[in-house]
Amino acid sequence: MSEVEGQSDLEAQSDFDARPDPEATKAAKSLADRFGWRHSHDDTSLLEEWPGAPFGAGMHVGVHNIVRASVDGVDVVAFDYNFIAREDQQYIDRYNPAMRQHYLVAVATVGAPLPAMSATEGKWAHWTPSGDRVGGDHPRFFTHYEVFSDDPDFAAAVLRDEHLDRILHRMQATEWRTHSHHLVCWGHNQKVGHDLENLLAALVPLAHEMRAAAGAGSSGAG
């Protein structure tokens, strides 16, 4: 019998999100303690705050190791996000490691209403970015990412060449999008305790660029 005695398949599958990795929790708490950030364990209600990718793509969702921080004037909430990908609406193969998805999600509060903008590696078929495709002169960045925005002037102000190498270096296997006055990003096979510090080295400056560009756009509109 492959499941724990007395458990159904679905109950056994739910163990995937019921038991966070103890080593990941230890690393996340250590990181939070080192910087004086707040750490908490579980809160799936966070997924309702920023609807859209990467959320809503699976079942038996787990949200663990929530860290709240203020970094260089940018408020950030980050967490480990785990789920089992759906093959269809009826069947989940919990024994297939490829279906078990692990992401580090980090959300930065920019503070100003933002135009729609996203950078995708093309891995989320269920996600349709808003706006038109945006190009640029940086060959590696615009080969790696497909960038979309409904405000090309905003996108051009944010994606200045001097910042793009840092994004490529620090935000590996990471996609991101704006949502209202937030910047939402998610890194595949990354975890708060091991990867958040590196991610914030690019995410926080990107949030500052968005804040400046949104402010300049509002001033120009006036």
C-alpha positions, 0 to 999 in steps of 0.5 A: 500500500503506497499511502499511509495506512488509512489515507486516500490518494488525495489525502496523501497528496495533500501531505505535499504541502502540509509538511514544509522542508525543515531545512528550508524553514531553518535557513529562512529563519536564519536569514530573517534573524540575520537581517531583523526581518519577520518570519512566519510559517504558513499563510495561503491567503497571500495568494489572493492578494496578487491574482495571476501567474504564478498562482492558480496553476496547481493543486495542494498548494503550500505557502511556507516561510513567509518573510516580511522586510523593508529593504532600502525603502521597499517593502517586500513579502517573500515566501516558498510556494509549492504545488502539484501541477495539473495534468487535467482536472481529474488526475494528479500524479503525485509520484512524478517529481516533474509535477511537484513545483517549487518557487520562491515568490517575492513581492515588492510594494512600489507605492505608485500605480503601475502600468502593466509590464511583465518579463517572461521566459515563456514557461507559463502557457496559462498566462497571457501578459498584457500589452505589446511586446517591447524590444531593446538594444541589450541582446542578451536580455531581450533574447532571454526575456519576452517583455510586454507592457501597455506603456512602452515609455514606462518600460523603456524608462525601467529597462535601462541597459545599466540595470539589465546585466544585474537582472540577468545575473541575480534573477536567474530562472525568474519571471516577473510582472506588475500588479497594481502598485506591486512588482511580483516575481517568482524564481523556479526551484528557489527558496527563501532561505537560500536565494532571497538575498541574491534576488533582492539585489536585483528586485529592489533596484528594479522596484526603485526604477519602476517607482521613478518611472511611474512618478515621472509619467504622472508628472508628465501627464499633469 
